[in-house]
Each structure stands twice: as structure tokens, then as C-alpha cells.
């Protein structure tokens, strides 16, 4: 079953499931139910999952995409392999799979924000701490807090020397455990599409940021093929397998982000498209990185050897190596920022 959202009643949960069946067909819905591995669980931070189902909510670049087009043949089943949710518990593997991508985008993102030193920062969905560490090195913050539902990922983050003084909390992006106006800036790197009610997540960030403070995020442009491993997803879907979507892929467009920030009452809303490239040493480097990631790794691991080999061969043809064997992959993210409105009294005194 798909994870239930916090605060979602049984009727609404059933409605969501019926919608998914109508979207991709009953056969594909059954495949999704039977593709969930024990090793992966969608985090409460992104899915509003109940406390008993806490999992990983890092820089959610691990996009498990549901096929957005209908298959003409029934999708493949992987037997009794059960995948109910996505979980990211291997911080080192995730850092290699998505952390490097996040930092590439993060460089441009932080340069664009250009916020003063000495701010109090909150990183929503801090995960293994890759972006949080980058934030500390770039912005000279007065303090940094992070929140993530995965204790294993938080332990990886706490092991980073730059984050020894950071306050890293286990919790949900849907209900931030902080008082109003606690921070000067709150950021959500690669997370928004995993929040089943994105407006609630943005409203929570706005609540905990002081008047005049900044609320910002960046996310892969999923509906525009901006995800770094989209070509791999296409190769897997071409073989008849289902690669699920995050709960809210539609929230990744520029228009959707502007609407979310505006609905939360944020002002001076601006956006930025960030294009990045990452170079792998060779194809084996790319393939090993994918096998250690959290999106399609379990699909590949549970395929028949010949199926996996065909996908590997397809990717070798798709990804063009240079003369030295290096492979460069491009990706594109959308960023958004807005300012928490000042109260009339504060505005008058400035």
C-alpha cells in the first residue's frame, strides 16, 4: 500500500488509491504494491507518515517515478518482493547517489540567495547533512538546525565535523517542532515533491521564520525531465517495469512553486532555473552509484540477470563517454524564494 498521509482520513486515503488506479491501470497498481523493498521506506517528513512508519527524508532526489504514460503490455512483477515505502538509511550511499548532485545545485542556490552572515538557518529534510554542511561552509551562520525523520541519516550527518554544533532533530516537515519566528531562513532542498500536502510544508517553514526572513527551496524539475537519472528511469520503463513517482511531482514546476509560496503568504517571490552537470569517472562509476542509490536500486537488484543486463547495455549506449571514458550527465532544478511579511508595527519602525 502507498503510505498514508498524516491527518488523512480513511476515506481520503482510499480516494487517493482509487485515483492512482485510474491513472495507471489496475495492473500497474498491483505492480506498485509488489515493488516495495524492505530496505526502503518513504519518510514521514515527506509523506506525513505516522510515527510508527518513520523513515528517511533527505534531499529527496531519489525520485521513484510512477509511469506517467500507459504501458501497452502488462508491467513486470518482481514476485514477492515487497516495497511499501522508500527508505534512505545508508547515508554514505545516498551521499554518493544524490548528495553530490544536491551540492552542485546548492552552490548556485546559496549564491542566488546571498543572505547575510550570522543568520539562524533551518534545513528541512537535512538527511545525511550534505547540503547542511555546504550551508555552514558558505553562509557563516550563527546557528543551524536540521530536521529529518531518519535517525540513521541524522547519525551520518552528526558525524560530519562541520555539523558538530548543529541542532539536528528527528521529526516531520509537516509539523516542524519549533516555535514561531525561530529562524532567519528556512530551506527545503530536494524535498517539496515528497510532501503529500506541499502547502502545509511551506506554511510550516513560513511559520518558524521571523517576519522579514527568507523561505526557499529547490527541486528537480520532474515534469520537464530534469531529474539526474531520468534516462535510467526511461530505460527501465521501456522494459515494462514501473518506476513510481513521488507523491507530488506536479509541485516541481516553476508555476507550482510560485503558487505554493504565494498561497503561504510569502512576499517578493522569485524563481531560478539551475542547470548542473556531474561527471562520472566511467560507466562503472555511474552504474555502481545507481546500484547504491535509493530509487531504482531495488528494482534492478530483483530483476532477472538478463533483464538487468539489457538495461545496463541500454544505458551504456545512451550515456556517451568522452575519449578518456568519463561520462557527463546533466540535470535541471527549479528554485524559489520568498520573504515572510513583516508585521505593520515592524514595517513602520524600519
Secondary structure, 3 states (H helix, E strand, C coil): CCCCCCCCCHHHHHHHHHHHHHHHCHHHHHHHHCCCCCCCCECHHHHCCCHHHCCECCCCCCCCCCCCCCCCCCCCCCCCCCCCCCCCCCHHHHHHHHHHHHHHHHHHHHHHHCCCCCCEEEEECCCCCHHHHHHHHHHCCCEEEEEECCHHHHHHHHCCHHHCCCEEEECCCCCCCCCCCCEEEEEEECCHHHCCCHHHHHHHHHHHEEEEEEEEEEEECHHHCCCCCHHHHHHHHHCCCCCCCCCCHHHHCHHHHHHHHHHCCCEEEEEEEEEEEEEECCHHHHHHHHHCCCCCHHHHHHCCHHHHHHHHHHHHHHCCECCCCCEEEEEEEEEEEEECCCCHHHHHHC
